Amino acid sequence: MHIAERSLFLNLSRLLWGFNIEHDTDENGDEIPVDYSLETGIMPGGFTVPKPFAAKITVRSRERAKILREQWQLAQKTGVDFTDITFDKVGNVKM
């Protein structure tokens, strides 16, 4: 697996582990639908980018919020260290 795919997988996994991602609701409590049609739900231009939409993102639990805060503080102190990681010619991590 390429490093970009691994990074994407890890980041999305952590996001889904830590947060509930739901439709936002209007003033009546009804879900606000997301338009993901190719005709009207994307921005004009050369790239397929969705139009902005409302969402409700909440932490799954107090315990996970604590872990997320601790890991964020650690990441701010240490940064990312790739010194012991080697890659092949196409970007795959050598094991």
N, C-alpha and C positions, 0 to 999 in steps of 0.2 A: 504494500500500500504506500502511496506517495505521501510525503510529509504534509502536504496541503490537505489531503484527505484525512489523515490522522488528526491534524489540528482541528479541522472542521468537525469531525466526529466527536472529539473530546470536548470541544467548546459547546456544541449542541447538547451533548449528553449531560454536561454539568448544568447548562441552562434549564433543561427539562427536569433534572434531579432537584434543583433548588427552587423552581418557580412554577406556579400555575399560570398558564397563558390562556385567557378566555376572551370571548367577545365582550366588548364594552356594552353597557346598557344605557338607554335613554332615560329621561326624567320619569317615565312610567314604569321603568324596570324591564322593558322589553329589550332583547338583544338587538344591537345595531349590526345589520348584515355587512359582510365584506364582499365587495364585488371582485371576484377573481376570474372574470371572463376575459378572453383575449381581445374582445371588441371594445369594451369600455373600462376594464379594470386595470389597465396598464398605462404608464406614462408614454407620451409620444416620443419617438426617437428610435435610435438604432439598437437600443438594449431593451430587454424585457424586464422592466422594473415596475413593481406594483405601485399604484397610487397610494398615498398615505391613507391610513385607516386607524380607527380607534380600537384600542385593545386594553384589557385589564390584566396587569401582571402583578401577582402577589406572591410573597414567600410562602412556601408550602407548610412550614412550621417554625416555631421558635428555635428548635434545635438546629434546623438547617440554616436559619438566619445567623445563628451564633457561629456555625462552621464557616459560612460564607464570609462573615466579617473577619474571622481569624485568618482565613486563607488570603483574603484581600490584603490585610495588614502584613502578612508574611511576604506576599508577592511584592508589595511596595518596598519592603526592606531589602529583599534579596534579588529581585528582578528575575530574569530568565537566564540560565547558564547552560550554554550549548558546548562547553569546552570538552566534555567527555563523549560527545555524540559525533559520529562520522556518517557521511552520506555517500552513496554511490553516484555515478554520473547522471542519473535521472532524478535524484533527490530522495531516494528511498533510504531510510535509516538502516545502517549496517548493524546487525546484531552480533 
